[in-house]
Amino acid sequence: MVIDSLWFVLLHLIIQVAVIVRVLQRPNREPTSRIAWVVVVLALPVLGILAYLMLGETNVGRRNQKAMQGVVGGELHQQTVDESQAKDPSTVPVRYAHLFRVGHSVSGYPAVAGNTAQLMADSQATIDSVVADIDAARHQVDVLFYIWLTDNNGTSVAKALIRAVERGVSCRAMVDGLGSRALLKSKLWRKMKKAGVETSVALPLGNILLRPLQGRVDLRNHRKIIVIDNRITYCGSQNCADAEFRVKAKFAPWVDSVVRLEGPIAHQNALLFNSDWKVYSGKDSVGGEGIVEPEGAKGVIAQVIASGPTLRASAMPELFVSLMFAARHELVISTPYYVPNQSMQAALCAAAYRGVRTILILPARNDSREVAAASRSYYAELLQAGVDIREYVGGLLHSKTVTLDGEIVLLGSANMDRRSFDLNFENNILMYDPELTQTVRARQQSYIDSADDVTLEQVESWSLSRRLWNNSVAMLGPVL
């Protein structure tokens, strides 16, 4: 018995050392993350090892990894404009060209001019517009949502796709396996498939017991992509659901921002959809009407920036930090989840320290108690630097927007948290257009007008237990 116990301890020590070596060798990890995982593995002898093997690495599975590598660098990059123009777009003012070069370095898309853009009034207006565009489609409709519910809006979009198929339009619908799991079990999904809508599931859950062997289960496709006839596209934070969002109704309404764009930028979102479609369905992409050529250098200059765990590490943090350092007069950010890495927190503080009016808008009531606590652990440092923090009280602020000096706007699906940085597949669009930026800035002002001001005095008066809770949860950020 003693000998058996010794062999068990020795085996455990060998496995523990092997896992720690793997932690230390894992690329693209911040030192704090490595330290945190080493502590977990040492402090929780068996659970720590299992936790790292299941949650410590961004493993999407061998098949998905191979398929993604076959697409990215191939079709994704080859169907863009001249490489020299992509790296140094002449249509972008010199003072902002470096921002679009950062975007190009992430996913290979250039900045393209000749687009029109319209900020949707609210969630219902977005769905109404999407349905109208699908009803007017002539050739191809592609939609991808992280969450697609079978409520009024979810059903309206599904019925619009069915109507389009019936008049000969090719329609493809793709959803995330976790976020839209209820839809996948519904009559509505079966009805779409029966009607002829091609369907696919991104990162399907599969067998709950075997799923961890096929890749990390909490890696998700968080993108929201709509492309119609290769000339109209939508980008923003909204899922295919009612604003009341009945699966989390107590936080309603969910407040989102979506932009409808028309022009050559739609082709970039079409390529992004096609890459996901090829990976998850195994089918080749279908042809469209071709690239919509810009009518000139005027209009909104836009660039799709796609990120994910299989693409360049830290892509989204780098973009956010670049925007923060580029600000000269005003930087306004709205996001539901703020759990930054160290460089982003420092960049946001630096913007305020150098005199930039810096405003961070977050929801007063978050659907994740843990994320809310982690976010608030950063408040004191931000407030000391001069960042103006506002907590929106008109529902769950789900809008993900950045406006810069009244001329640059970033809008899309990515949150400012570690899940969006390291675990989720996201899509955003970076745009240069003073008129559009002012429109988005006015929307941000409506959030500010419906928000409570957070002061340093309030934060410093928080109880010891509250501060300990906030900081303890934030400490888990590098691990998760």
N, C-alpha and C positions, 0 to 999 in steps of 0.2 A: 504493500500500500504506500509506504514511504517513497519507494523507488518510483512508483507510478506517479505520485504527486510531484516528485522532482522533475520527471520527464514532462509532465504537464506544464509546470512553471517554466522550464527551459524552452519548451515549444512556444509558449505564450511570449516569452521574452524575445525569441527569434522573430516571431511575427510582428511584435510591437516595434522592434528595431527596423525591420523591413518597411513597415508602414511609415515610420518617422523619416527614414531615408527617402521614401517616395514623396513625402510632404516637402522635404527640403529640396528635392530635385524638380518638383513641379514647376513648369515655366509660368510666367505672367502672374505671379502671386506677390502681393506686397509683403514685406517682412513681417508686418503686424499679423497678417493672415497666417503665415507660416508658424509664427510663435503661438498664435491662438490654437491652431490645430495640434501642434506638438503638445501643448498643455492639455488639451482634451484627450488625446491619445494616452498620455501618461496618467491623467487623473481618473479616467474611466477605462480601466484595463480592457474590458471586452466591448462595452457599448461604444467607447471612443473609437476603436478600430472599425466597428461596423458602421458608425456614423460617418467616418471619413470615406470608407469604401462606397457608401451610398450617396453622400452629399458633398464630399470634399472635392470632386473633380467634375468638370463640365463635359461629361461623356454623353454624346447623343446617340451612341450605338455605332457599331462598325459599318453597318449598311448605310445609315444616314450620313455618316462622316465621309464615306467614299463617294456617295452621290453628290453631296454638297461640294466636295473638292472638284468633282467633274464639271460642275456648273459654274461655280465662281472661278473667274480667271478665263473662262471660255466664253459662252454666250453673253454672260453678264457684262464682260468688259469689252468684247469685240464689237458689239452693236452700238457703240457710242461714237461721238465725233472724233475728229483728229486729236491725237494725244497731246500735242503742244497746246492746243486751244483749251483742252480739259484741265491742264495743269496751271495755265495762266490765262484765264478767260478774259478776253479784251472787252467783253460787254459789262464786266463788273468794275466799279470804281476801284482805283488802285488801293485806297485805304481799306477795302474789304476783300480784296482778291485773295489774301492769305487764308481767310475763313473758308472760302470755297475750295482752295487747294487742300485744306484739311479734310473737307468733305469728300473730295475726289480720292484722297489717299485711303479712305475707309472702304468704299465700295465701288470705286471706279467710274462713277457717273460725273459728267461735266456740268457746269452751270449753263443753262440754256435760256435764251431770251424769247420774247414773242409770246408770252403766256398772259392769259387773263385770270384773275382770281377774285373770288367772292367769299367773304366770311359769312357763314350761315348764321341766321338770327338766333336759333336755339336748336335743341335736339329734334323737336318735331319738324321744324323747317328742313333740317338735314334729311330726315327720312322722306319727307314729301318730295324734296328735290331729287333724291336718289331714285325713288320710284318713278318720277316723271322722266328722268333720263333713261332709265331702263325701258320704259314704255316707248320711248322715241328711238331706241337702239335699232341699228340696221344690220349689224354683222356679228359683234362679239361683246359679251358682258362677262367680266371676271370679278368675283367678290371674295374677300377673305376677312374673317372676323375672329378675334380671340373668343368673344362671348356672343352667341346668337341665341336669343330666347324665343320661345313660341308665344310671345305676347302680341299686342296689336301691331307694333312696328316690325317685329320679327316676322310675323305672318304676312304683313303687307309687302315686304321685300321678297319673300319667298313666292308669293302669288305673282308679283311683277316678273320674276324670273320665269315662272311657268308660262305666263302670257307671252313672254318674249320667245321662248322655245316653240310655242305653238305657231308663231308666225315665221319660224325659220331662223331665228337668231341663235347662234351658238352660245351657250351659257355654262359657266363653270363656277362652282361654289366650294369653298374650302374653309374649314373651321379647325380650331385647336381641339385636341382630344379631351383635354381637361376642362377648359373654359366653357365649351359648348356640349358637354357630355349629356345634358338633358335633351338638347335638340337631337342628338344622334340616336336617342331612344324613342323619339317622338314620331307620330303619324305624319307630321309636317315634313320631316326629312325624307321619309319613305315616299311621300307624295311628290316631292321634288324629283327624286330619282326616277320614279315611275313615269313622270311627265317628260323626262329626257334631259333634265339638268345634270350635267356631269358633276360628280361630287368626289371629294377627297378629304382625308383627315390628317392634319398636321400633328405629328408626335402622338399617335394613338396610345391610349393607356394599356390596352391588351389585358393579359392576365396579371392581376395585382401582385401575385406571388413571383411570377417570372419577369415582370417588367423591369425590376432593378438590374437584372442580368443583361438587358437590352439597352441600357443607358440610364442616365440619371432621370428620375421620374418627374422632378420639378423643373426641368428645362421646358419652357413653353414658347409657342409662337404667339406673340403678343401683338402682331401686326394687324392693322386695319387698312385694307387696300380695296379700292373700287376703281375699275377701269372700264370705260364704255367706248367701244369703237376706236380704241387706241388714240382718242383725242380728248376725252373728258376723264378726270380723275378726282378723287377726294382724298384728303389727308387730315388726320386729327386724332382725337382721343376717344371718339364715341364708338361704342359697341352697337351691335344690331339689336336694340332693345328700347323699350319705353324709358322716358326719363325717370319714371317711378321705380324702375329696376326692381321688380318684385322679389328677386332672390335676396336682396338686401334692402327691403323697402323702408326700414326704419331710418336709413341714412338719406332717403330721397328728399328732393330730387337730385339726380346726378347732373352736374353742370359741366358741359363739354364745349370744346371749340373745334370746329371743322371748317376747312377751306375747300371750296370747289374750284378746281383749276381746269382750264381748257387751253390746249396747245401742246408743244413738243414734250413738255414735262410728263405728259400722260404715258409716253412711250417708256420712260424710265420705270414708272410704277408697273407697267405691263411686263417689262423684263424681270422685275423683282417678283411679281406674281408667278411668271413662267418658271423662274428658278425654283420657287417653292413647290409649284405644281409638279415639276419633273422629279423632284426629290421624293415627294410623298406619294404621288400617284404612280410613278414609274412610267408615265406617258410623256411623249414628246409634246412640245408646245405647238399650238395651232397658229396658223398665220393670221395676221390682222390686215388692216388697211394700209399698213406701212407707217413710217414716221411722219407726223404732221410737221411740215417745215415752218419755221418761224417766219412771220411776215416782215420782220426787221429787227433792229436792235432794241426797239421800244417794248413796252410791256413789262410784266413781272419777270425778273431773272430768278430762276428756281433750280434747285438741285436736290434729288433724292439721296438721302443718306441712310443706308441700311446697315444695321449692326446685329451682332449675334455672337454666341459663344464659339462658333466655328470660324468667325472672321477675326479681324485684328483685335487683340486684347486691348481693353481700355479705350475703345474707339469713342464711345459716347462721352465719357469723362473728359477726354481730350478736346472734343468739340465744345462741350460746355465751358471748360476752362478757357479755351481760345476766345469764345464770345465774351467771357467775363473780363479778360485782360484787354480786349479790343474796345471796351466801353470807355467813352470819354466824358459823357454828360449824364446819361441815364441808362440804368439797367433794371428791367422789371421782369420778374419771373413768377409764373404760377405753376404749381405742381402739387398733386395730392400726397406725394411721398417724398420726403427729403431725408435721405440717409447717405450723405456724401462720402467720398473718400477724402483723404487728407488734402490732396492737391486742390480739390474743388472747394472745400471749406476755406482753405487759405486764399484762393483766388477771389471768392465772394467777399471775404473780409478785406482783401487788398483793394477791391474796387471801391468800397466805402471809404477806406483810409485815404485814398488819393482824391477824394472829393466827388466821386461819381454818386449821383442819387441812386441808391440801390434799394429796391423793394422786393421782398419775398412774400408771396401770398400762398397760404396753406389753408386747408380746411380746419375749422375749429373742432369739428367732430369727424374723426376718421373711422373708416370701416375696419381698420386694423389697429387694435389697442397697442400692440407692440411697436408698430411703425410710428404711431403717434408719439409714443414715449421716446423712441430713438431720435425722432426729429427734434423734440424739445430739449434733448440733451445738448444740442448745438446752439440753442438760443442765446445763452449768456455771451458766448464768444462773438456771435454775430452782432448782437446789440451793442457790445462794447466797442466794436469796430465802426458802428454807425449805420448798420443795415436796418432798414425799416421793415419790421415783421408784422404782417396782418393775418388774422385768422378769420376766414370767410364763414359766415353764419347762415347763409341762405340755402344750405343743402351740402352735399358732398362735392366740393370743388375738384372735379376730375380733369379739368383743363390743363394741358401741358403746353405752356407758351413761354417764349423768351422774346422780348423786344429790346433792341439795342439802338440808342441814340436816335430814335424815331425813323430809322431807315432799314434796319435789318430785323427779320422775324424768323424764328425757328418754331415749328409747330409739328406735332406728330403724336406718336404712341409712347415714347420713352419717358419714364419717370426719372427723377433725380435720386435714385436709390440703387443699391447694389444688385438688386434683382434685374433691373433693366441694364445695368452695366455688364454683368457677367453671365446671366442665366437666360434672359429672354431674347428672342428674335424681335427686333423693333424696326419701324420705319418712320423717318421724319423727313420733312422738306425744309431746306434753308432757302430763304427768299430775300431778295433785295428789291424793295419798292416802297418809297416813302408813303404813298397813299394807302397801300395795304397795311403797312406797319402802323400808321396812325389809327386805322380802323381797329386793328387788333389791340393797340394801346388803349383805345376807348373802351373796348371790352374788358381789358384788365382793370381800367378805372372803375367800371361798374362792380367788379369784384371788391376793389378797395373800399368803395362806398358802402358795401354791404358786409364789411369786416370789422372786427375789433382790433384796436391797436394793442400790440404787445409791448410792454415797457420793461426796461431792465429792473426797475423796482419790483414789478410783479414777479419776475423770474427769481430774483434774489430772495423773495419772501416765501417761495415754495418750501414746503416742509422737507425735513431731512429724508423721510421715507420716500417722498415723491422724487427727489433728486437721485436717491440711490436706485430707485426703480428705473428711471430714465437712463441713467448712465450704465446700469447693468445690462439693460436690453441693447443699448447702443454698442456695448462691448462685444456682443455676439455678431455684429454686422460682418466683420472679416471672416467669421467662421461660416456663416450662412450665405 
